[in-house]
Amino acid sequence: MEQAWSDRTSSKVPSVTLAFWVAKILATTVGETGGDALSMTLDLGYAVSTVIFLAFFCVSAGAQVASRRYHPAFYWAVVVATTTVGTTTSDYFDRTLGLGYVKSSAVLLCAVVLVLAVWRATTGAIAVDQVTSRKDELFYWVTILVSNTLGTALGDFVATSAGLGFERGAAVFAALLAVVAAAHFFTRIPGTLLFWAAYVLTRPLGATLGDTLTKPRQDGGLAFGRFTSSFLIAAAMVAVVALASRRRRPEATSAA
């Protein structure tokens, strides 16, 4: 059954290009501002907001997994869902349960490593840009969900506990992403390892950028509204994804 499903299915994920990373950073930023909009602006709390976003994740992930090819709308809806769930879940761990940023980051990092290890042991490889089997796709989305939650905790730790603030925190994660990019071009470090390192780092970058936009000026932010910021960032993400999809379509047709 698994083999038959794989034979009928093309890759369910987009190519890993510059547009992919730009869209990912925008998705993580809107996840931060959108998550805060429900939990803080609407005062629903972290637990209720997490349940709402988890339902959104289940619906969008169901549509993505049920499809037989890459659908930009399905794929990026799930990415946004994982970032919003990651935002409220991390805040729930850190603030409601009182774990703190260091403990929650350590636990979530171990969870990411564990999921990747089980993925490798189960399938023999960790797929990044060629996800064609149901099993690989399930591991792919679980890894993304946990890594986005980890990224939220890391962003909050650097910005608040480490005392760097939101703007300097964003600069730190941007610099770390530049290091990962340099390692991709100039070293022989496995591409899969670098991909997931970059995936984790884009989350705290988006979190600190989102906080920079929405937090009060006395806290180092720009005091933009959370809903306004979310809509504008989401529009920018849709534009990037649409442009990348238009470029992908002629290439796919040519390959066929």
KALIN-V291576 format. One record per run of one state. SS is the DSSP state (H for helix, E for strand, C for the rest). FROM is the first residue (numbers start at 1). TO is the last residue. Records with the same first field share a line. If there is no record, write none. Layout:
SS = FROM-TO  FROM-TO
This chain:
C = 1-1  8-17  42-44  67-71  97-99  124-133  162-164  187-190  215-216  220-225  256-256
H = 2-7  18-41  45-66  72-96  100-123  134-161  165-186  191-214  217-219  226-255
